[in-house]
Amino acid sequence: MRIRGMLFAIGLVIASWGVASSAFSLADVPDDGSSVVMKVCTRCHSPARICRHLGNDSVFWGKTVDMMIANGATISAKDREIIEHWLTAAIPGDKPVCQ
């Protein structure tokens, strides 16, 4: 019973994040988002490590960012959306992570 309650609460948080983030537009980002990826993700990971995973879909990147947050990464909701969008759209070889 406790687990169901916790899962329900987590679902509500995720649903409310989706509603809140829908007001954010990537048009507000001064560049394509790569600078946010470089600023946030390279705190712990080399650009080469990130580059090796480019080409994956949004489900992969969403789960990856969830795992990073669970491991202690501090990422704002706005930066999370930018990161997931850029990493999903990036293809192997894209700069600046693949230099």
TIKE-531493 format. One record per residue (C-alpha): residue in three letters; x, y, z. Coordinates in steps of 0.05 Angstrom, whole numbers, plus 5000, padded with zeros to 4 digits. Layout:
N
<res: ala u: X v: Y w: Z> .
...
# end
This chain:
99
<res: met u: 5000 v: 5000 w: 5000> .
<res: arg u: 5056 v: 5048 w: 5017> .
<res: ile u: 5090 v: 5035 w: 4951> .
<res: arg u: 5026 v: 5051 w: 4912> .
<res: gly u: 5020 v: 5116 w: 4951> .
<res: met u: 5092 v: 5135 w: 4935> .
<res: leu u: 5083 v: 5117 w: 4862> .
<res: phe u: 5020 v: 5159 w: 4859> .
<res: ala u: 5056 v: 5218 w: 4890> .
<res: ile u: 5114 v: 5211 w: 4842> .
<res: gly u: 5064 v: 5208 w: 4784> .
<res: leu u: 5032 v: 5273 w: 4808> .
<res: val u: 5100 v: 5307 w: 4812> .
<res: ile u: 5119 v: 5285 w: 4742> .
<res: ala u: 5051 v: 5306 w: 4715> .
<res: ser u: 5055 v: 5374 w: 4747> .
<res: trp u: 5126 v: 5383 w: 4721> .
<res: gly u: 5101 v: 5370 w: 4650> .
<res: val u: 5046 v: 5422 w: 4658> .
<res: ala u: 5094 v: 5473 w: 4688> .
<res: ser u: 5147 v: 5462 w: 4635> .
<res: ser u: 5099 v: 5469 w: 4578> .
<res: ala u: 5101 v: 5545 w: 4589> .
<res: phe u: 5176 v: 5544 w: 4573> .
<res: ser u: 5197 v: 5553 w: 4502> .
<res: leu u: 5264 v: 5533 w: 4473> .
<res: ala u: 5260 v: 5598 w: 4434> .
<res: asp u: 5281 v: 5630 w: 4500> .
<res: val u: 5349 v: 5595 w: 4497> .
<res: pro u: 5403 v: 5641 w: 4469> .
<res: asp u: 5436 v: 5584 w: 4429> .
<res: asp u: 5416 v: 5514 w: 4408> .
<res: gly u: 5424 v: 5488 w: 4479> .
<res: ser u: 5493 v: 5458 w: 4471> .
<res: ser u: 5522 v: 5509 w: 4520> .
<res: val u: 5475 v: 5484 w: 4575> .
<res: val u: 5495 v: 5412 w: 4560> .
<res: met u: 5568 v: 5431 w: 4564> .
<res: lys u: 5558 v: 5472 w: 4628> .
<res: val u: 5515 v: 5421 w: 4666> .
<res: cys u: 5534 v: 5352 w: 4639> .
<res: thr u: 5609 v: 5362 w: 4637> .
<res: arg u: 5610 v: 5376 w: 4712> .
<res: cys u: 5615 v: 5300 w: 4719> .
<res: his u: 5623 v: 5272 w: 4649> .
<res: ser u: 5673 v: 5283 w: 4593> .
<res: pro u: 5647 v: 5309 w: 4527> .
<res: ala u: 5672 v: 5244 w: 4495> .
<res: arg u: 5627 v: 5203 w: 4541> .
<res: ile u: 5567 v: 5245 w: 4522> .
<res: cys u: 5586 v: 5241 w: 4448> .
<res: arg u: 5586 v: 5165 w: 4449> .
<res: his u: 5511 v: 5165 w: 4466> .
<res: leu u: 5487 v: 5216 w: 4416> .
<res: gly u: 5434 v: 5188 w: 4369> .
<res: asn u: 5391 v: 5159 w: 4425> .
<res: asp u: 5317 v: 5178 w: 4432> .
<res: ser u: 5281 v: 5221 w: 4483> .
<res: val u: 5263 v: 5161 w: 4526> .
<res: phe u: 5337 v: 5144 w: 4533> .
<res: trp u: 5356 v: 5215 w: 4550> .
<res: gly u: 5298 v: 5225 w: 4598> .
<res: lys u: 5317 v: 5162 w: 4637> .
<res: thr u: 5390 v: 5183 w: 4635> .
<res: val u: 5376 v: 5251 w: 4664> .
<res: asp u: 5330 v: 5219 w: 4717> .
<res: met u: 5388 v: 5174 w: 4736> .
<res: met u: 5437 v: 5233 w: 4740> .
<res: ile u: 5389 v: 5271 w: 4785> .
<res: ala u: 5380 v: 5209 w: 4829> .
<res: asn u: 5456 v: 5206 w: 4834> .
<res: gly u: 5459 v: 5279 w: 4859> .
<res: ala u: 5460 v: 5323 w: 4797> .
<res: thr u: 5428 v: 5390 w: 4808> .
<res: ile u: 5390 v: 5410 w: 4745> .
<res: ser u: 5335 v: 5462 w: 4741> .
<res: ala u: 5270 v: 5444 w: 4706> .
<res: lys u: 5288 v: 5494 w: 4650> .
<res: asp u: 5358 v: 5465 w: 4641> .
<res: arg u: 5331 v: 5395 w: 4642> .
<res: glu u: 5284 v: 5410 w: 4584> .
<res: ile u: 5340 v: 5443 w: 4545> .
<res: ile u: 5388 v: 5385 w: 4558> .
<res: glu u: 5339 v: 5331 w: 4539> .
<res: his u: 5318 v: 5369 w: 4476> .
<res: trp u: 5389 v: 5381 w: 4452> .
<res: leu u: 5414 v: 5311 w: 4467> .
<res: thr u: 5353 v: 5280 w: 4432> .
<res: ala u: 5363 v: 5324 w: 4371> .
<res: ala u: 5439 v: 5316 w: 4368> .
<res: ile u: 5470 v: 5265 w: 4322> .
<res: pro u: 5536 v: 5229 w: 4330> .
<res: gly u: 5592 v: 5277 w: 4313> .
<res: asp u: 5555 v: 5341 w: 4334> .
<res: lys u: 5597 v: 5395 w: 4365> .
<res: pro u: 5614 v: 5417 w: 4417> .
<res: val u: 5610 v: 5350 w: 4453> .
<res: cys u: 5643 v: 5312 w: 4395> .
<res: gln u: 5705 v: 5352 w: 4380> .
# end
